[in-house]
Structure formats: structure tokens, C-alpha cells
Amino acid sequence: MKVAFIGGGKMAEAILHGVLSGNLAAPKDISVGEPVAERREYLSSQFGVITHADNLKSAQQADLVVLAVKPQDLGPVMGQLKGHLDPQQAALSIVTGAKMDTLTNGLGHPAVVRVMPNTPAQIGAGMTLWTCSEGVDDAKREMTKAVLGTIGQEIYVSDEKYMDMATALSASGPAYVFLFIEALIDAGVYVGMPRDMARTLALQTVFGSAKLLMETGMHPAEAKDTVVSPGGTTAEALRVLEDRGVPAAIVSAVDAAYRKSIQLGQG
């Protein structure tokens, strides 16, 4: 497999690292189009891949062309690539808010994949939702699944409407979790615990709790009830969280992010 990245930022690096770690491509078969010279030098020295300042040079001969630029740069990049992509190539976009119609029309290309990853992809523990155009055949779908599988778990959806939902839940989700962890650490310090100890306890608690749900298949409410004793400390803490409207605030936050994603996608 030959892969070209248009944009060499953190998420592109995560996918690049995954492709190499998964032995899907050799460094000589990966090219990165990146305007910042310092970033090109880093990617070349770190991974041994080919880098270019010219996006077209990077895209030539690739089986998969990954668009990993900022939303405001997508239009000019698609203009550079339009008319230069081979029918056998697949274009994969990780650009937030870029809808299928925008991508297929902007690139003038029938085989387009829209992907919504999240930042844990940087350590191979990401959650990625993806959809594709009718021009993406079975071979290209399998190639996409293989690539996305190297950065964590992937789910294909046939209806694009779920992409904005995934943006709000899983793509923005790590920030919600980080905020909770930060507050949990600060709470530990507040009650008198050394910060490094509070950090260790908070991180392992969140990690272990998520792993418990994943491995047992328990409903979160069921798992929560196993921790709560009548009249106990956990019941008191949950009462405060409920009284302060924390569960409702989380729902409202995800809904706000969802609506913002739709708004951004409309231009």
C-alpha cells in the first residue's frame, strides 16, 4: 500500500505511525505534503518517510490520499488536487465538518471517505467513525478499515448524519474526560492528598472503570450501583453531583457540540 498525507499535523502523524506499526506500508511508500519545513524534517527523520512542500508530488502514485489539513485550508487544498486524482485512488478526509458533498465536489473525485477520529488515536487507542461515497468499492473499504484499525477501534456508518453526532460525542469526548480527571485530581488535593498521588488515583480509576465496562458489558447504571452503599460516602457524592446538575450538563454539552458541528458543516 502507498499512502500520501496532505498535512503533517498530530493526527496525520498518529495515522502514519499506525500504518507503519501495522506493517501496512513501508516508509518509502509513505509521502507527506507539509508546508512547514521544520515539520517536514521532523517527520522525515522520525519515520523515514518522504516529505514534500508540494501536495501534488505527495499525492502521486498513492493508493490512499489522506486529507489532514485545517478546515480553513481544505478549499485551497482540494483546488490543488482536483483533476489530478486517479480513479483507482481513494481520498480519506479527517477534516472536521467537511461533508461528503463538499469533498466529492471539491475534489472532483468519486471515491471519498469521511473519517472522524479522536486524539487517543495518537497512542493507538482511538475511536473512529467513518462513512464513504458509493465510489468506494469493497477493496477500498477494506483498505480504509485496515488503516483506521491501526489507531484504535473503528465503526462504519452508511448514514452521514452520525458523523456530526460522533464529532460531539467521541471526537470532543476526550476533552470532557480530561476536564473530569482534572477536577478529580484537584478534589484530591483539596481534601489533603499530594498532587502526584491524586493524579495516579484519578487516572487509574477512570482507566479501570472504562475497562470494567468494556470487558464485562455491564450497563453504567448497574456498575454504579455496585459501588453505592445505602447512606454511604458514594451515595452522598452522587447526591451532590445530581443536585448540581452534572448529568444534565453533560447531555447539554454534547448537544451543543453536535449543533455546532452541524453549523460548521453548513459553511
C-alpha positions, 0 to 999 in steps of 0.5 A: 500500500502507498499512502500520501498525507496532505498535512503533517499535523498530530493526527496525520502523524498518529495515522502514519505511525499506525500504518507503519506499526501495522506493517501496512506500508513501508516508509518509502511508500509513505509521502507527506505534503507539509508546508512547514519545513521544520515539520517536514524534517521532523517527520522525515527523520522520525519515520523515514518517510518522504516529505514534500512542500508540494501536495501534488508530488505527495499525492502521486502514485498513492493508493490512499490520499489522506486529507489532514489539513485545517478546515480553513485550508481544505478549499485551497487544498482540494483546488490543488488536487482536483483533476489530478486524482486517479480513479483507482485512488481513494481520498480519506478526509479527517477534516472536521465538518467537511461533508461528503458533498463538499469533498466529492465536489471539491475534489472532483473525485468519486471515491471519498471517505469521511473519517472522524477520529479522536486524539487517543488515536495518537497512542493507538487507542482511538475511536473512529467513525467513518462513512464513504461515497458509493465510489468506494468499492469493497477493496477500498473499504477494506483498505480504509478499515485496515488503516483506521484499525491501526489507531484504535477501534473503528465503526462504519456508518452508511448514514452521514448524519452520525458523523456530526453526532460522533464529532460531539460525542467521541471526537470532543469526548476526550476533552470532557474526560480530561476536564473530569480527571482534572477536577478529580485530581484537584478534589484530591488535593483539596481534601489533603492528598499530594498532587502526584498521588491524586493524579495516579488515583484519578487516572487509574480509576477512570482507566479501570472503570472504562475497562470494567465496562468494556470487558464485562458489558455491564450497563453504567447504571448497574456498575454504579450501583455496585459501588453505592452503599445505602447512606454511604460516602458514594451515595452522598457524592452522587447526591451532590453531583445530581443536585448540581446538575452534572448529568444534565450538563453533560447531555447539554454539552454534547448537544451543543457540540453536535449543533455546532458541528452541524453549523460548521458543516453548513459553511 
